[in-house]
Amino acid sequence: MNRPGRIVAIASLGAAACAMLAGCTSEDAEGADGDLGTITVGFLPSWTDAVNNAYLLEDQLEKLGYTVELESLASPAVLYTALAEGEVDIYPSAWSDISQVAYVEKYGDDLEDLGAYYDNAHGTLAVPDYVDIDKVEDLHGQADRFGGKIYTIEPGSGTATMAEESLFPAYDLGDEYELTPSSLAAMLATLESAIENEEDIVVTLWRPFWAYDELGLKDLDDPKEGMGATEGLHFMAHKGFSDDFPEATELIQQIKLDDAQYGALENAVVNEFGDDEQPEAIDQWVADHADEFDWIIE
């Protein structure tokens, strides 16, 4: 099985004169090589939806004439702070409607929403296919089977916050279960280990996500929307991005992916190609899907 650890942080790319300056702006970057400037894309390396789009933006924006730097950050709080302060220019997969709305409310005056590229995302509670429970409500009285734990990802993430503040109260799970946070990589490793031994386990996840098909998972029916309603995934930039980078903004605002296109992108980056081969994954995806879009630069 493929491990999420293959998603690696990468160093800055490109050779613009200010490439080593963390706060570089378009005005600083334009000049020597006559390009359109330097854009820094920030993401968490364990959050594959943002990783996919980071490499997609790198490919397309560099073809458009920008220098692109990819910067991995340690937590959503650090990411949104860096975005609001202009230390990174764009976060390519913000769950800003529901899951990460607290960060948008906190930093909204310093952010610019460039629009949603995908409109069918939602949080979930998931178990392996072999677990004979189909609804969140069925977890009551079953805590011993699951070790009294529901596993989630990083504290402060939209997923962990939604589970703690919405899911647990909605279904009164707190008396029987403990919400156990960790990194996404650690949670997936725990999940894989349980599946290899056909043990019962329940985790918070989201759709779309590659692990459903790869690991054989199913959602628990959540009629109270404890893990949130359907939302969009947005390109979120710092305030003034569209003024600083008009050509990039025009391209980015055209990017729209359906379930099949998104799934193929994530599968290529996460599963089909190995460490340090994300650019090759993007090349393959672009070659396979170029005729489906007007915005793709080949």
Salt bridges, closest charged atoms under 4 A:
ASP59 OD2 - LYS63 NZ 3.12
ASP89 OD1 - HIS238 NE2 2.91
ASP97 OD1 - HIS234 NE2 3.12
ASP113 OD2 - HIS234 ND1 2.93
ASP132 OD1 - ARG145 NH2 2.84
ASP134 OD1 - LYS218 NZ 2.86
GLU176 OE2 - HIS140 ND1 2.93
GLU192 OE1 - ARG3 NH1 2.48
ASP200 OD2 - ARG145 NE 2.89
ASP219 OD2 - ARG207 NE 2.68
GLU292 OE2 - HIS289 ND1 3.02
